[in-house]
Amino acid sequence: MPMAADEIAGLIKAGIPDATVEITDLAGDGDHYAAKVVSESFRGIPRVRQHQKVYEALGGRMGGVLHALQLTTAVP
Amino acid sequence: MTDDTQARIAEAVNGNEVLLFMKGSPLFPQCGFSSRAVAILDHLGVEYGSVDVLQDQAIRQGIKQFSDWPTIPQLYVKGEFVGGSDIMMEMYETGELAELMQKSGVAQKAA
């Protein structure tokens, strides 16, 4: 079952409260998204950990229901 | 995940300077993200090994726990987990990946 963009953004914000989340539906099929997540909590941690924090917020959906999420993380 | 799978993954990771866990093979990637990862490594011109997770369900599941990373491809350099295809792309574009390969003393492919 594909996920709605709002749902993805909601989960990320719930897990990383200060995050600014921008979701783009890449293919218009509700299944291939790009997410840009900006959070102060990313400062000073490696990119791998930044992405892991987002995956944690998505609670195991990444790689499962959400198979195509192109992720970019940044510090404000 | 069984200890056996864990051990097999560790052995593969430690036995290759650069190792890509992917879907398909470098010649025939079976997914767009794996294809992108292969293209980046080819551009960098480094020697790398690959593991086709589609050929082994135990590794396909086990690698996700091994790395604490939910998706494939996954890149390891000198035993360290670097990230998936998005991180590879970001690091490639900024030159960080070439720098990492250089600093790690990774072998270049013969021209």
N, CA and C atoms of all chains as a GROMACS GRO file, in nm:
protein
  561
    1MET      N    1   0.084  -0.121   0.000
    1MET     CA    2   0.000   0.000   0.000
    1MET      C    3   0.087   0.125   0.000
    2PRO      N    4   0.073   0.209  -0.101
    2PRO     CA    5   0.152   0.332  -0.103
    2PRO      C    6   0.114   0.422   0.015
    3MET      N    7   0.204   0.513   0.047
    3MET     CA    8   0.177   0.606   0.156
    3MET      C    9   0.153   0.745   0.101
    4ALA      N   10   0.070   0.823   0.170
    4ALA     CA   11   0.046   0.961   0.129
    4ALA      C   12   0.162   1.048   0.178
    5ALA      N   13   0.191   1.152   0.100
    5ALA     CA   14   0.301   1.243   0.133
    5ALA      C   15   0.283   1.303   0.273
    6ASP      N   16   0.159   1.339   0.307
    6ASP     CA   17   0.132   1.400   0.438
    6ASP      C   18   0.166   1.305   0.551
    7GLU      N   19   0.137   1.178   0.528
    7GLU     CA   20   0.162   1.077   0.629
    7GLU      C   21   0.313   1.064   0.654
    8ILE      N   22   0.389   1.064   0.547
    8ILE     CA   23   0.535   1.054   0.559
    8ILE      C   24   0.589   1.175   0.636
    9ALA      N   25   0.546   1.294   0.594
    9ALA     CA   26   0.593   1.416   0.660
    9ALA      C   27   0.552   1.415   0.807
   10GLY      N   28   0.432   1.368   0.837
   10GLY     CA   29   0.382   1.364   0.974
   10GLY      C   30   0.467   1.275   1.062
   11LEU      N   31   0.503   1.159   1.010
   11LEU     CA   32   0.585   1.065   1.088
   11LEU      C   33   0.724   1.123   1.115
   12ILE      N   34   0.781   1.185   1.012
   12ILE     CA   35   0.916   1.242   1.030
   12ILE      C   36   0.912   1.353   1.135
   13LYS      N   37   0.808   1.439   1.127
   13LYS     CA   38   0.799   1.550   1.223
   13LYS      C   39   0.771   1.501   1.364
   14ALA      N   40   0.696   1.391   1.374
   14ALA     CA   41   0.669   1.334   1.506
   14ALA      C   42   0.798   1.282   1.569
   15GLY      N   43   0.885   1.226   1.485
   15GLY     CA   44   1.009   1.169   1.536
   15GLY      C   45   1.118   1.272   1.556
   16ILE      N   46   1.117   1.375   1.471
   16ILE     CA   47   1.219   1.481   1.479
   16ILE      C   48   1.143   1.614   1.484
   17PRO      N   49   1.101   1.656   1.605
   17PRO     CA   50   1.006   1.766   1.619
   17PRO      C   51   1.048   1.898   1.553
   18ASP      N   52   1.179   1.928   1.548
   18ASP     CA   53   1.217   2.058   1.492
   18ASP      C   54   1.236   2.053   1.340
   19ALA      N   55   1.210   1.938   1.280
   19ALA     CA   56   1.243   1.920   1.138
   19ALA      C   57   1.152   2.000   1.044
   20THR      N   58   1.214   2.050   0.940
   20THR     CA   59   1.139   2.103   0.827
   20THR      C   60   1.141   1.994   0.721
   21VAL      N   61   1.022   1.955   0.676
   21VAL     CA   62   1.016   1.841   0.583
   21VAL      C   63   0.949   1.885   0.454
   22GLU      N   64   1.014   1.853   0.345
   22GLU     CA   65   0.960   1.888   0.214
   22GLU      C   66   0.951   1.757   0.134
   23ILE      N   67   0.828   1.720   0.096
   23ILE     CA   68   0.810   1.594   0.023
   23ILE      C   69   0.774   1.623  -0.122
   24THR      N   70   0.838   1.555  -0.213
   24THR     CA   71   0.805   1.569  -0.354
   24THR      C   72   0.764   1.432  -0.407
   25ASP      N   73   0.649   1.428  -0.473
   25ASP     CA   74   0.605   1.303  -0.535
   25ASP      C   75   0.673   1.294  -0.672
   26LEU      N   76   0.772   1.207  -0.682
   26LEU     CA   77   0.858   1.206  -0.800
   26LEU      C   78   0.788   1.156  -0.926
   27ALA      N   79   0.707   1.055  -0.910
   27ALA     CA   80   0.648   0.992  -1.029
   27ALA      C   81   0.498   1.018  -1.040
   28GLY      N   82   0.442   1.087  -0.939
   28GLY     CA   83   0.299   1.114  -0.940
   28GLY      C   84   0.215   0.990  -0.914
   29ASP      N   85   0.279   0.885  -0.861
   29ASP     CA   86   0.207   0.760  -0.838
   29ASP      C   87   0.185   0.730  -0.690
   30GLY      N   88   0.220   0.827  -0.603
   30GLY     CA   89   0.203   0.806  -0.460
   30GLY      C   90   0.296   0.698  -0.405
   31ASP      N   91   0.402   0.668  -0.477
   31ASP     CA   92   0.490   0.558  -0.437
   31ASP      C   93   0.638   0.593  -0.444
   32HIS      N   94   0.671   0.694  -0.519
   32HIS     CA   95   0.812   0.734  -0.534
   32HIS      C   96   0.827   0.878  -0.489
   33TYR      N   97   0.889   0.895  -0.374
   33TYR     CA   98   0.899   1.028  -0.316
   33TYR      C   99   1.044   1.071  -0.298
   34ALA      N  100   1.062   1.202  -0.294
   34ALA     CA  101   1.187   1.257  -0.245
   34ALA      C  102   1.152   1.334  -0.118
   35ALA      N  103   1.235   1.322  -0.016
   35ALA     CA  104   1.213   1.397   0.107
   35ALA      C  105   1.338   1.476   0.139
   36LYS      N  106   1.318   1.604   0.169
   36LYS     CA  107   1.429   1.685   0.217
   36LYS      C  108   1.398   1.719   0.362
   37VAL      N  109   1.487   1.678   0.451
   37VAL     CA  110   1.462   1.698   0.594
   37VAL      C  111   1.574   1.785   0.650
   38VAL      N  112   1.534   1.897   0.709
   38VAL     CA  113   1.632   1.989   0.768
   38VAL      C  114   1.607   1.995   0.917
   39SER      N  115   1.711   1.970   0.995
   39SER     CA  116   1.694   1.971   1.140
   39SER      C  117   1.824   2.009   1.210
   40GLU      N  118   1.807   2.088   1.315
   40GLU     CA  119   1.922   2.128   1.397
   40GLU      C  120   1.985   2.004   1.463
   41SER      N  121   1.903   1.902   1.485
   41SER     CA  122   1.953   1.783   1.554
   41SER      C  123   2.052   1.704   1.468
   42PHE      N  124   2.065   1.740   1.341
   42PHE     CA  125   2.160   1.673   1.252
   42PHE      C  126   2.302   1.730   1.267
   43ARG      N  127   2.312   1.845   1.334
   43ARG     CA  128   2.442   1.911   1.338
   43ARG      C  129   2.549   1.823   1.404
   44GLY      N  130   2.660   1.810   1.334
   44GLY     CA  131   2.773   1.740   1.393
   44GLY      C  132   2.767   1.588   1.386
   45ILE      N  133   2.661   1.532   1.327
   45ILE     CA  134   2.658   1.386   1.316
   45ILE      C  135   2.673   1.345   1.169
   46PRO      N  136   2.735   1.230   1.145
   46PRO     CA  137   2.759   1.188   1.006
   46PRO      C  138   2.628   1.170   0.929
   47ARG      N  139   2.640   1.181   0.798
   47ARG     CA  140   2.523   1.172   0.712
   47ARG      C  141   2.448   1.039   0.730
   48VAL      N  142   2.524   0.933   0.750
   48VAL     CA  143   2.459   0.803   0.771
   48VAL      C  144   2.366   0.809   0.893
   49ARG      N  145   2.412   0.872   0.999
   49ARG     CA  146   2.331   0.882   1.121
   49ARG      C  147   2.210   0.973   1.098
   50GLN      N  148   2.229   1.078   1.019
   50GLN     CA  149   2.117   1.168   0.990
   50GLN      C  150   2.006   1.090   0.920
   51HIS      N  151   2.046   1.012   0.821
   51HIS     CA  152   1.945   0.934   0.748
   51HIS      C  153   1.882   0.828   0.841
   52GLN      N  154   1.965   0.771   0.929
   52GLN     CA  155   1.911   0.671   1.022
   52GLN      C  156   1.806   0.731   1.114
   53LYS      N  157   1.827   0.855   1.154
   53LYS     CA  158   1.728   0.922   1.240
   53LYS      C  159   1.594   0.934   1.168
   54VAL      N  160   1.601   0.965   1.039
   54VAL     CA  161   1.477   0.977   0.961
   54VAL      C  162   1.411   0.839   0.948
   55TYR      N  163   1.492   0.738   0.921
   55TYR     CA  164   1.437   0.602   0.909
   55TYR      C  165   1.374   0.556   1.040
   56GLU      N  166   1.439   0.593   1.151
   56GLU     CA  167   1.382   0.560   1.283
   56GLU      C  168   1.245   0.624   1.299
   57ALA      N  169   1.235   0.750   1.257
   57ALA     CA  170   1.108   0.820   1.268
   57ALA      C  171   1.001   0.751   1.182
   58LEU      N  172   1.044   0.691   1.073
   58LEU     CA  173   0.948   0.624   0.984
   58LEU      C  174   0.912   0.485   1.038
   59GLY      N  175   0.973   0.448   1.148
   59GLY     CA  176   0.932   0.329   1.222
   59GLY      C  177   0.924   0.200   1.141
   60GLY      N  178   1.026   0.170   1.066
   60GLY     CA  179   1.029   0.040   0.998
   60GLY      C  180   0.954   0.036   0.866
   61ARG      N  181   0.892   0.149   0.828
   61ARG     CA  182   0.819   0.149   0.700
   61ARG      C  183   0.915   0.158   0.581
   62MET      N  184   1.029   0.222   0.605
   62MET     CA  185   1.127   0.237   0.498
   62MET      C  186   1.178   0.100   0.457
   63GLY      N  187   1.181   0.077   0.327
   63GLY     CA  188   1.224  -0.054   0.279
   63GLY      C  189   1.109  -0.154   0.276
   64GLY      N  190   0.998  -0.118   0.339
   64GLY     CA  191   0.879  -0.202   0.336
   64GLY      C  192   0.773  -0.135   0.252
   65VAL      N  193   0.669  -0.080   0.319
   65VAL     CA  194   0.564  -0.009   0.244
   65VAL      C  195   0.621   0.107   0.164
   66LEU      N  196   0.727   0.164   0.219
   66LEU     CA  197   0.786   0.281   0.154
   66LEU      C  198   0.916   0.236   0.092
   67HIS      N  199   0.911   0.199  -0.034
   67HIS     CA  200   1.033   0.141  -0.090
   67HIS      C  201   1.116   0.242  -0.168
   68ALA      N  202   1.056   0.350  -0.208
   68ALA     CA  203   1.132   0.445  -0.288
   68ALA      C  204   1.122   0.586  -0.231
   69LEU      N  205   1.208   0.613  -0.136
   69LEU     CA  206   1.214   0.748  -0.079
   69LEU      C  207   1.356   0.798  -0.095
   70GLN      N  208   1.369   0.899  -0.181
   70GLN     CA  209   1.501   0.957  -0.202
   70GLN      C  210   1.521   1.061  -0.094
   71LEU      N  211   1.621   1.042  -0.012
   71LEU     CA  212   1.633   1.123   0.108
   71LEU      C  213   1.753   1.218   0.103
   72THR      N  214   1.727   1.343   0.138
   72THR     CA  215   1.835   1.440   0.153
   72THR      C  216   1.820   1.501   0.291
   73THR      N  217   1.930   1.510   0.364
   73THR     CA  218   1.923   1.570   0.497
   73THR      C  219   2.018   1.690   0.501
   74ALA      N  220   1.984   1.787   0.584
   74ALA     CA  221   2.070   1.904   0.597
   74ALA      C  222   2.051   1.969   0.733
   75VAL      N  223   2.149   2.049   0.769
   75VAL     CA  224   2.144   2.128   0.891
   75VAL      C  225   2.099   2.268   0.851
   76PRO      N  226   2.011   2.332   0.930
   76PRO     CA  227   1.962   2.466   0.891
   76PRO      C  228   2.075   2.570   0.882
   77MET      N  229   1.792  -1.314   1.248
   77MET     CA  230   1.913  -1.343   1.171
   77MET      C  231   1.999  -1.443   1.248
   78THR      N  232   2.048  -1.541   1.180
   78THR     CA  233   2.134  -1.640   1.246
   78THR      C  234   2.275  -1.583   1.257
   79ASP      N  235   2.352  -1.638   1.352
   79ASP     CA  236   2.491  -1.596   1.367
   79ASP      C  237   2.570  -1.628   1.242
   80ASP      N  238   2.528  -1.737   1.175
   80ASP     CA  239   2.595  -1.779   1.053
   80ASP      C  240   2.586  -1.670   0.946
   81THR      N  241   2.466  -1.614   0.930
   81THR     CA  242   2.447  -1.508   0.830
   81THR      C  243   2.530  -1.386   0.869
   82GLN      N  244   2.522  -1.351   0.997
   82GLN     CA  245   2.600  -1.238   1.049
   82GLN      C  246   2.749  -1.256   1.017
   83ALA      N  247   2.798  -1.378   1.040
   83ALA     CA  248   2.940  -1.408   1.018
   83ALA      C  249   2.974  -1.401   0.869
   84ARG      N  250   2.883  -1.450   0.786
   84ARG     CA  251   2.907  -1.446   0.641
   84ARG      C  252   2.913  -1.302   0.591
   85ILE      N  253   2.825  -1.218   0.645
   85ILE     CA  254   2.827  -1.077   0.603
   85ILE      C  255   2.956  -1.011   0.648
   86ALA      N  256   2.994  -1.034   0.773
   86ALA     CA  257   3.117  -0.974   0.826
   86ALA      C  258   3.238  -1.018   0.744
   87GLU      N  259   3.238  -1.144   0.705
   87GLU     CA  260   3.350  -1.196   0.626
   87GLU      C  261   3.357  -1.125   0.491
   88ALA      N  262   3.242  -1.107   0.427
   88ALA     CA  263   3.238  -1.039   0.297
   88ALA      C  264   3.284  -0.894   0.311
   89VAL      N  265   3.235  -0.826   0.417
   89VAL     CA  266   3.268  -0.686   0.440
   89VAL      C  267   3.418  -0.669   0.465
   90ASN      N  268   3.474  -0.761   0.542
   90ASN     CA  269   3.616  -0.749   0.576
   90ASN      C  270   3.707  -0.800   0.464
   91GLY      N  271   3.652  -0.879   0.375
   91GLY     CA  272   3.732  -0.937   0.268
   91GLY      C  273   3.741  -0.853   0.143
   92ASN      N  274   3.672  -0.738   0.143
   92ASN     CA  275   3.674  -0.650   0.026
   92ASN      C  276   3.699  -0.506   0.070
   93GLU      N  277   3.794  -0.440   0.005
   93GLU     CA  278   3.819  -0.299   0.039
   93GLU      C  279   3.693  -0.217   0.018
   94VAL      N  280   3.630  -0.239  -0.097
   94VAL     CA  281   3.505  -0.170  -0.127
   94VAL      C  282   3.404  -0.278  -0.163
   95LEU      N  283   3.290  -0.277  -0.092
   95LEU     CA  284   3.190  -0.381  -0.117
   95LEU      C  285   3.052  -0.319  -0.128
   96LEU      N  286   2.982  -0.355  -0.234
   96LEU     CA  287   2.848  -0.304  -0.256
   96LEU      C  288   2.747  -0.419  -0.245
   97PHE      N  289   2.656  -0.407  -0.149
   97PHE     CA  290   2.542  -0.498  -0.144
   97PHE      C  291   2.437  -0.438  -0.235
   98MET      N  292   2.392  -0.516  -0.333
   98MET     CA  293   2.303  -0.460  -0.434
   98MET      C  294   2.202  -0.563  -0.481
   99LYS      N  295   2.105  -0.515  -0.561
   99LYS     CA  296   2.012  -0.607  -0.627
   99LYS      C  297   2.062  -0.626  -0.769
  100GLY      N  298   2.096  -0.750  -0.802
  100GLY     CA  299   2.153  -0.779  -0.933
  100GLY      C  300   2.304  -0.770  -0.927
  101SER      N  301   2.366  -0.764  -1.044
  101SER     CA  302   2.511  -0.758  -1.052
  101SER      C  303   2.550  -0.625  -1.117
  102PRO      N  304   2.678  -0.584  -1.104
  102PRO     CA  305   2.718  -0.459  -1.168
  102PRO      C  306   2.685  -0.455  -1.318
  103LEU      N  307   2.691  -0.569  -1.385
  103LEU     CA  308   2.657  -0.572  -1.528
  103LEU      C  309   2.507  -0.566  -1.551
  104PHE      N  310   2.431  -0.627  -1.458
  104PHE     CA  311   2.285  -0.627  -1.472
  104PHE      C  312   2.217  -0.589  -1.341
  105PRO      N  313   2.224  -0.461  -1.306
  105PRO     CA  314   2.156  -0.417  -1.184
  105PRO      C  315   2.005  -0.439  -1.199
  106GLN      N  316   1.941  -0.484  -1.091
  106GLN     CA  317   1.799  -0.515  -1.099
  106GLN      C  318   1.711  -0.408  -1.036
  107CYS      N  319   1.768  -0.293  -1.005
  107CYS     CA  320   1.686  -0.186  -0.952
  107CYS      C  321   1.757  -0.054  -0.976
  108GLY      N  322   1.680   0.053  -0.987
  108GLY     CA  323   1.737   0.183  -1.023
  108GLY      C  324   1.839   0.234  -0.922
  109PHE      N  325   1.813   0.207  -0.794
  109PHE     CA  326   1.904   0.256  -0.691
  109PHE      C  327   2.038   0.183  -0.698
  110SER      N  328   2.031   0.051  -0.722
  110SER     CA  329   2.154  -0.028  -0.735
  110SER      C  330   2.230   0.016  -0.859
  111SER      N  331   2.158   0.043  -0.965
  111SER     CA  332   2.218   0.087  -1.090
  111SER      C  333   2.294   0.218  -1.070
  112ARG      N  334   2.233   0.307  -0.992
  112ARG     CA  335   2.295   0.437  -0.964
  112ARG      C  336   2.423   0.418  -0.882
  113ALA      N  337   2.417   0.327  -0.786
  113ALA     CA  338   2.534   0.302  -0.701
  113ALA      C  339   2.650   0.247  -0.784
  114VAL      N  340   2.619   0.156  -0.875
  114VAL     CA  341   2.721   0.098  -0.964
  114VAL      C  342   2.782   0.207  -1.052
  115ALA      N  343   2.696   0.294  -1.106
  115ALA     CA  344   2.744   0.401  -1.195
  115ALA      C  345   2.841   0.492  -1.120
  116ILE      N  346   2.811   0.521  -0.994
  116ILE     CA  347   2.898   0.608  -0.914
  116ILE      C  348   3.034   0.542  -0.892
  117LEU      N  349   3.033   0.414  -0.854
  117LEU     CA  350   3.160   0.344  -0.830
  117LEU      C  351   3.240   0.332  -0.959
  118ASP      N  352   3.171   0.308  -1.071
  118ASP     CA  353   3.241   0.299  -1.199
  118ASP      C  354   3.304   0.432  -1.236
  119HIS      N  355   3.231   0.542  -1.210
  119HIS     CA  356   3.285   0.676  -1.237
  119HIS      C  357   3.410   0.704  -1.156
  120LEU      N  358   3.409   0.656  -1.032
  120LEU     CA  359   3.524   0.680  -0.944
  120LEU      C  360   3.642   0.591  -0.984
  121GLY      N  361   3.612   0.487  -1.063
  121GLY     CA  362   3.719   0.401  -1.113
  121GLY      C  363   3.787   0.318  -1.007
  122VAL      N  364   3.714   0.279  -0.904
  122VAL     CA  365   3.775   0.197  -0.799
  122VAL      C  366   3.738   0.049  -0.818
  123GLU      N  367   3.826  -0.035  -0.766
  123GLU     CA  368   3.797  -0.179  -0.763
  123GLU      C  369   3.694  -0.202  -0.654
  124TYR      N  370   3.591  -0.281  -0.684
  124TYR     CA  371   3.495  -0.312  -0.578
  124TYR      C  372   3.435  -0.451  -0.599
  125GLY      N  373   3.396  -0.509  -0.488
  125GLY     CA  374   3.325  -0.635  -0.494
  125GLY      C  375   3.176  -0.608  -0.479
  126SER      N  376   3.094  -0.705  -0.516
  126SER     CA  377   2.951  -0.685  -0.498
  126SER      C  378   2.886  -0.815  -0.451
  127VAL      N  379   2.777  -0.798  -0.378
  127VAL     CA  380   2.698  -0.912  -0.333
  127VAL      C  381   2.557  -0.891  -0.384
  128ASP      N  382   2.506  -0.987  -0.459
  128ASP     CA  383   2.369  -0.978  -0.510
  128ASP      C  384   2.273  -1.035  -0.406
  129VAL      N  385   2.202  -0.945  -0.338
  129VAL     CA  386   2.114  -0.991  -0.228
  129VAL      C  387   1.994  -1.070  -0.280
  130LEU      N  388   1.964  -1.056  -0.409
  130LEU     CA  389   1.851  -1.130  -0.465
  130LEU      C  390   1.882  -1.280  -0.473
  131GLN      N  391   2.011  -1.312  -0.467
  131GLN     CA  392   2.052  -1.453  -0.475
  131GLN      C  393   2.051  -1.521  -0.339
  132ASP      N  394   2.030  -1.443  -0.232
  132ASP     CA  395   2.044  -1.500  -0.099
  132ASP      C  396   1.950  -1.428  -0.001
  133GLN      N  397   1.839  -1.491   0.028
  133GLN     CA  398   1.738  -1.427   0.114
  133GLN      C  399   1.789  -1.400   0.255
  134ALA      N  400   1.878  -1.488   0.305
  134ALA     CA  401   1.930  -1.469   0.441
  134ALA      C  402   2.012  -1.341   0.448
  135ILE      N  403   2.094  -1.319   0.345
  135ILE     CA  404   2.175  -1.197   0.342
  135ILE      C  405   2.086  -1.076   0.315
  136ARG      N  406   1.987  -1.092   0.229
  136ARG     CA  407   1.898  -0.981   0.198
  136ARG      C  408   1.832  -0.926   0.324
  137GLN      N  409   1.790  -1.014   0.413
  137GLN     CA  410   1.731  -0.970   0.539
  137GLN      C  411   1.839  -0.933   0.641
  138GLY      N  412   1.944  -1.016   0.647
  138GLY     CA  413   2.047  -0.999   0.748
  138GLY      C  414   2.125  -0.870   0.737
  139ILE      N  415   2.147  -0.825   0.614
  139ILE     CA  416   2.228  -0.704   0.594
  139ILE      C  417   2.157  -0.582   0.654
  140LYS      N  418   2.023  -0.586   0.655
  140LYS     CA  419   1.949  -0.470   0.708
  140LYS      C  420   1.974  -0.455   0.857
  141GLN      N  421   1.988  -0.568   0.926
  141GLN     CA  422   2.018  -0.563   1.070
  141GLN      C  423   2.165  -0.535   1.093
  142PHE      N  424   2.248  -0.595   1.009
  142PHE     CA  425   2.393  -0.578   1.023
  142PHE      C  426   2.430  -0.430   1.019
  143SER      N  427   2.370  -0.357   0.926
  143SER     CA  428   2.403  -0.215   0.907
  143SER      C  429   2.308  -0.123   0.981
  144ASP      N  430   2.197  -0.177   1.035
  144ASP     CA  431   2.088  -0.093   1.085
  144ASP      C  432   2.046   0.004   0.976
  145TRP      N  433   2.019  -0.050   0.860
  145TRP     CA  434   1.984   0.030   0.742
  145TRP      C  435   1.878  -0.045   0.664
  146PRO      N  436   1.766   0.020   0.631
  146PRO     CA  437   1.652  -0.058   0.580
  146PRO      C  438   1.652  -0.090   0.431
  147THR      N  439   1.740  -0.027   0.355
  147THR     CA  440   1.728  -0.044   0.210
  147THR      C  441   1.859  -0.092   0.149
  148ILE      N  442   1.848  -0.136   0.023
  148ILE     CA  443   1.963  -0.181  -0.055
  148ILE      C  444   1.963  -0.097  -0.182
  149PRO      N  445   2.074  -0.051  -0.233
  149PRO     CA  446   2.214  -0.086  -0.204
  149PRO      C  447   2.270  -0.031  -0.073
  150GLN      N  448   2.383  -0.091  -0.032
  150GLN     CA  449   2.460  -0.045   0.083
  150GLN      C  450   2.607  -0.055   0.048
  151LEU      N  451   2.679   0.053   0.078
  151LEU     CA  452   2.821   0.057   0.044
  151LEU      C  453   2.908   0.049   0.170
  152TYR      N  454   3.007  -0.039   0.162
  152TYR     CA  455   3.109  -0.049   0.268
  152TYR      C  456   3.245  -0.016   0.208
  153VAL      N  457   3.322   0.066   0.280
  153VAL     CA  458   3.459   0.094   0.240
  153VAL      C  459   3.549   0.062   0.358
  154LYS      N  460   3.645  -0.026   0.337
  154LYS     CA  461   3.737  -0.069   0.442
  154LYS      C  462   3.663  -0.109   0.569
  155GLY      N  463   3.556  -0.185   0.550
  155GLY     CA  464   3.484  -0.238   0.665
  155GLY      C  465   3.387  -0.141   0.730
  156GLU      N  466   3.386  -0.014   0.683
  156GLU     CA  467   3.296   0.086   0.742
  156GLU      C  468   3.174   0.106   0.654
  157PHE      N  469   3.057   0.109   0.714
  157PHE     CA  470   2.935   0.136   0.640
  157PHE      C  471   2.930   0.284   0.600
  158VAL      N  472   2.917   0.311   0.471
  158VAL     CA  473   2.914   0.449   0.422
  158VAL      C  474   2.771   0.498   0.406
  159GLY      N  475   2.684   0.414   0.350
  159GLY     CA  476   2.545   0.455   0.334
  159GLY      C  477   2.482   0.392   0.212
  160GLY      N  478   2.361   0.438   0.180
  160GLY     CA  479   2.287   0.390   0.064
  160GLY      C  480   2.310   0.480  -0.057
  161SER      N  481   2.226   0.464  -0.158
  161SER     CA  482   2.252   0.533  -0.285
  161SER      C  483   2.236   0.686  -0.275
  162ASP      N  484   2.147   0.733  -0.188
  162ASP     CA  485   2.131   0.879  -0.176
  162ASP      C  486   2.256   0.942  -0.116
  163ILE      N  487   2.310   0.876  -0.014
  163ILE     CA  488   2.432   0.927   0.049
  163ILE      C  489   2.548   0.918  -0.050
  164MET      N  490   2.553   0.807  -0.123
  164MET     CA  491   2.659   0.793  -0.223
  164MET      C  492   2.652   0.906  -0.326
  165MET      N  493   2.530   0.938  -0.370
  165MET     CA  494   2.514   1.044  -0.470
  165MET      C  495   2.556   1.180  -0.414
  166GLU      N  496   2.510   1.209  -0.291
  166GLU     CA  497   2.546   1.336  -0.228
  166GLU      C  498   2.698   1.346  -0.213
  167MET      N  499   2.759   1.237  -0.166
  167MET     CA  500   2.903   1.239  -0.142
  167MET      C  501   2.982   1.240  -0.272
  168TYR      N  502   2.923   1.182  -0.376
  168TYR     CA  503   2.989   1.184  -0.507
  168TYR      C  504   2.989   1.326  -0.561
  169GLU      N  505   2.874   1.392  -0.551
  169GLU     CA  506   2.861   1.527  -0.605
  169GLU      C  507   2.950   1.628  -0.534
  170THR      N  508   2.969   1.609  -0.404
  170THR     CA  509   3.052   1.704  -0.329
  170THR      C  510   3.201   1.668  -0.334
  171GLY      N  511   3.231   1.551  -0.393
  171GLY     CA  512   3.371   1.508  -0.399
  171GLY      C  513   3.415   1.431  -0.276
  172GLU      N  514   3.326   1.420  -0.176
  172GLU     CA  515   3.361   1.351  -0.051
  172GLU      C  516   3.390   1.204  -0.073
  173LEU      N  517   3.318   1.143  -0.168
  173LEU     CA  518   3.334   0.999  -0.188
  173LEU      C  519   3.470   0.969  -0.251
  174ALA      N  520   3.509   1.049  -0.349
  174ALA     CA  521   3.641   1.031  -0.411
  174ALA      C  522   3.749   1.050  -0.306
  175GLU      N  523   3.727   1.149  -0.220
  175GLU     CA  524   3.823   1.179  -0.112
  175GLU      C  525   3.833   1.062  -0.015
  176LEU      N  526   3.717   1.006   0.020
  176LEU     CA  527   3.714   0.892   0.112
  176LEU      C  528   3.790   0.773   0.053
  177MET      N  529   3.767   0.748  -0.077
  177MET     CA  530   3.835   0.636  -0.143
  177MET      C  531   3.986   0.657  -0.142
  178GLN      N  532   4.024   0.782  -0.170
  178GLN     CA  533   4.166   0.816  -0.176
  178GLN      C  534   4.231   0.800  -0.038
  179LYS      N  535   4.164   0.859   0.061
  179LYS     CA  536   4.218   0.853   0.198
  179LYS      C  537   4.228   0.710   0.248
  180SER      N  538   4.131   0.627   0.205
  180SER     CA  539   4.131   0.489   0.251
  180SER      C  540   4.232   0.404   0.174
  181GLY      N  541   4.293   0.463   0.071
  181GLY     CA  542   4.392   0.390  -0.006
  181GLY      C  543   4.333   0.277  -0.087
  182VAL      N  544   4.212   0.301  -0.140
  182VAL     CA  545   4.143   0.199  -0.219
  182VAL      C  546   4.208   0.185  -0.356
  183ALA      N  547   4.219   0.061  -0.402
  183ALA     CA  548   4.283   0.035  -0.532
  183ALA      C  549   4.200   0.091  -0.647
  184GLN      N  550   4.270   0.152  -0.743
  184GLN     CA  551   4.204   0.202  -0.864
  184GLN      C  552   4.204   0.091  -0.968
  185LYS      N  553   4.100   0.091  -1.049
  185LYS     CA  554   4.095  -0.004  -1.159
  185LYS      C  555   4.203   0.030  -1.261
  186ALA      N  556   4.265  -0.072  -1.317
  186ALA     CA  557   4.362  -0.048  -1.424
  186ALA      C  558   4.288   0.013  -1.541
  187ALA      N  559   4.347   0.116  -1.602
  187ALA     CA  560   4.280   0.188  -1.711
  187ALA      C  561   4.271   0.100  -1.835
   0.00000   0.00000   0.00000
